[in-house]
Amino acid sequence: MRDWSGLGLAEHSGSRRTLKSAIGCVGVGLHGGENVRLTLRPAPAGAGIVFFRTDLNVTIPALYDHVSDTRLCTVVSLAGNPEARVGTIEHLMSALLACQIDDLIIEVDAAEIPILDGSAEPFLFLIRSAGIAEHAGAREVIEILRPVRAEQGEAFAELRPHQSGLASGFDLSLAIDFAAPAIGRQAFNLSLTEQSFAAELAPARTFTMAAEVEALRKAGLAKGGSLANAIVVNHSDILNPEGLRWDDEFVRHKMLDVVGDIALAGAPISGRFIGNRTGHALNNTLLRNLFADAANYRIVRQVFAGSAMHMAAAASAF
């Protein structure tokens, strides 16, 4: 867990969360094309979220300052050990943030999380199937105190305080603009909760342009990509036989990616996100800019609110 000592913490009622039991799946890796085994395991209070590469016996924190690559997906790694990496983490991380999971061990036996159907819905299913347990320990929330921005040309990502100064939670507003007529310009707004995430974002699938697929494969990427795990766009056409899940599925998926990238802050954010044509690189730069100055935020500590029975039940799981 990130050390927030010395930052002048405020306290509110709350509790940390993990899973009730371990749960896993096997799926293909989007870029490697090989079967990947994934297991989500409960972790003790205060452990935070970490990736454990079972094939390498190394642990990698799910934190923004461990992001080493943002081309096509978000990758976290250990400095000085290029093999100790895990990529395509953003869909899983988005589901964990939406479900308010604070402590978790993510076991994986390859360099990427399985793509499954290209959305976050399968990960949400795993989390809900395992069940969520509250346990002792203070939950931290990062409250945005002043605007922080990352930009490149017309693209930008920004975090702002809630307008009233009193609200909590995480609100998002995102616009995208693609030359392909099947996408064009789309915009979407959402107040993030587990329920809104499940209904409005989780099923939105990743997408690519048909013209880019061959180039990606020549570069040794997208070996596991197919119409079963990605929307493929060819100018005005959607090549997937089943079509889209929403007409604006593209911007919804891009917002899903934002949620997953912002989850690497190490604690939930209380504030507003506003973005235009942002991607993994800008999302990560935004977090680095946020934490570059302690005047940008404060840590609100939410004290465990469970009963003694809850505490005993949580303790017995570890």
N, C-alpha and C positions, 0 to 999 in steps of 0.2 A: 504494500500500500504506500502511496506517496506520503512523504513526511511534510505535514503542513505546519509544523511547530513554529512559533514565533510570528504568526500572521494575525493575531487578534481575532480569535474565533467567537462567533455568536452561536447560541444554542437554541434548538427547537426540538420538538418531539419527533422521533423517527427510529428506525432500526435497520440494521444491515440485512441483506438477503443473499441466500445461496440456493442451491437445489436440494430437494429432499433426498434424492437418490441419483446415482450415476445413470447415464443413458448415452447410447452411441448409435452410429450408423456407418455405412460404407458407401462411398460415392466416388465418381471420377473427378480428378483434378482438371480444372479448365485448361491450364497451360501444359502441364506434364502429360496429361492423358492417361495416367495410371490410376488404379484403384487406391483410394485413401481411406484409412480407418480413423474415425473421429469419435472421441469419448468426452463427454462433459461430466466432470466430477465435482461434488460439493467440496468447498474449501473452508478452513476455519475463519472466524471473524477477523477482519483486518488483513487477510492474505491478498486482497485485491484480485484482479483477473490476470492470469498468466497462461501462456502457451507452454506446453511441455512436449518436446520432440522425443517420442519414445524410441525412435531409431538412433538418436544421437545422445540421449540422456542429458539434455540441456533444457533450461527454463528461460523463457523470454517474456519479459513483462509486456502487457498490452497497454503501452504508453506512447504518447506522441513523440517523445524524444528518442524512441527506439525505431522510428520509421526510417527506413533506409532506401526505399524505392516507392515511387508513386506512378510509374508507367503502367497503365491498364488496370492496376489494382493497388491496394495498399499492402506493403510488406513491412514487417517488423523483424529486427535481427539483433544479434549481439555484436558490439564493436570488437573488431579484431578477429572475428570468427565468421567469415562469409558463408559458411555452410549452415550456421545456426540461424535459420530464417524461416518465417512462415508468411505466406502471401494469400491474397484473396480473402482477407479477414473481415472486410467491411460489412458483408451481409450478416454474418453471425454476430458481430459486435453491435449492429443496429438492433437486433432482436434482444440482446442482453441489456442494452440501455433502456429500451422501451419497457422491458419487464423489471427494471430496477434491480438487476443482479449486480451485487457489489463484489462478491468473492466467488471465484470459480477457477478450477484447473481444467484447461482445454488440452486434452491429449490428442496428438496427431502424429502419424507415422511417416509423414512426407513433408515437403516444403510448401504445401498449400492446403487450404481448407477445401473439402469437396464442394463443387459448384451446385450439386443437386439440380433443382429446376431453374437456377439462375436468379431466384428471389430469396427473400428472408423467411418465407412462409414455412418451409420445412424445419428451419431452426426454431421458429416459434412453436411449432408442433412438438419438437423434442423437449423444449423448456417446460411447456405446459404438461406434457406427459410425465416428466420426472417430478413435477410439483415444485413449488417454491416454499422455502423455509426461512422464517425470520430468526435471527440469532443475535446474541449480545454484541454490543460494540457500537460506537458512535458512527453514524453515517455522515459523510461530508458532502456538501453541495457547494458548487462554485458559483457565487453570485457575481454577475457582471456589473461593474460600477461605472464604466464609461466606454464609449465606442472603441472597438479595436477592428482594424481592417487589414486585409491582404488583397492585392490587386495585381493584375497583369493585363495591360490594354483595357478592353471593355469588360473583361472578366473580373469579378471581385467576390469576396466573401467577407462578411462583417458580423460581429457580435455586438449587441447593444443591450443596455439595461431595459427592464420592463418599463413601459411608458409611465405607469403610475408610481413606480418606485416601490410598490408594495406587493405586486404580484409575484407568484412563484411559478415554476414550471418552465418549459422550453417551447417557444413558438418559432415556427420556421416559415419563411417566404422565399421561394426560389423561382427564377425564370431561366429558360434555356432557349437556344436558337441554333438550329441545324439547317444546312443547305438542303438536305433531302426533303422533298415536299411531303413525304409521309410523316415527318416530324414537325418541321417548321419551328415557330416560336410558341412555347407553352409556358404557363405559369401555374403555381400551386401554393396554397397556404395551409398550414396545419398547426394545431396545438397538440404537442406530443403527449399521448398517454398510451398505456398498453392497449386500450380498446381502439383508439384512433389509429394506432400503428397497425393493428391486426386487420382493421377494416379498410384502410386507405393506402397503406404503403407496403406492408409485408408481401402481398402477392405480386408486386411489380417486378418484372424480370429485367435482367441486364440486356443490352442490345449492342449490335455492331452493324457496320455497313458491309454489304455483300462484296464490294470492291476491295475491302480491307482484309477479308478472310484469307485469301491466298497469300498476301504479303506477310501476314502474321504467321502462317504455317511455314513459310520459307524461312522465317526468323526463328523457328523452333518453338513458337507459341501457339496457343489455342488448339493444341492437339486433342483436347477433350471436348472442344466446342461442338455443338450440334443444335438443330432446331428444337431439341428436347430441353435445352438449358439456356437458350438465348433467343431473343428476337433478332431476326436478320432483315435489314431494310435494303431494298434496291430501288433507289429514287422514290417513286410514288407507291411502290408495292411493299407489302409485308409478306415475306416468303413462308412464314409459319402457317400451315394449313388451318389451324384453329383461330388465327387472327390475334387481336389484342384483347387483353383483359379490361382495359379502359382505353378510350380514344387518346387520353393523355398519359398512358402508361410510362412514357419516356421520362417526363419530368418527375413523375412519382418515384421512378427508380433512382433518378439522380438525387432526389431528396433522401431516399433510403440510404444512398451512399454517404450523404452528408451526415446523417445520424450516426452511421457506423464510424466514420472518421472522427467526429466530435466525441464519440465514446472513449477515444484514446486520451482524453483529458485526465482520466484517472478518477473522476467523480462526476456525477450529473451536473449539468449547467442550468442555472436559473437565469434566464434572459431571453433574448430574441436573436435569431439568425436570419440574415438577409443576404441573398446571393444572386448573382447573375453569371451564367455560363461557367460556374465554378467546377473544379474537379479535385481529385485526390491531392494533388500538389498544393493547390491554394488552400484547401481545407487544413492541411497539415501546417502550412505556413501561418495560417490564422491562429492555430493553437500556440505555435512558437512565439508569435507576436503577443498573444495574450499573456503568457507566463514570463515574458521578457521584462515586465514591469509590474511589481506587486500592487501599484496603484490602480491597475485595471480591474481588480477583482478582490473579493474577500471570501473566506471559507466559512460557511455556516455549518456548524456541527449539530446534527440531529441525534439526540440522546435516545438510547434504546427504550422503547415504550412497552415492551412485552411483559407478561406476568412471570412470576417465578416458574410456573408450569411451562411456559413457552421457553424460558431460558434452559430449563432442565431438558426439555425435548430437543432443543438445538444442540446442547452439549453432548447428548447421547449419540448424535449422528456422527461424531468424529472420534 
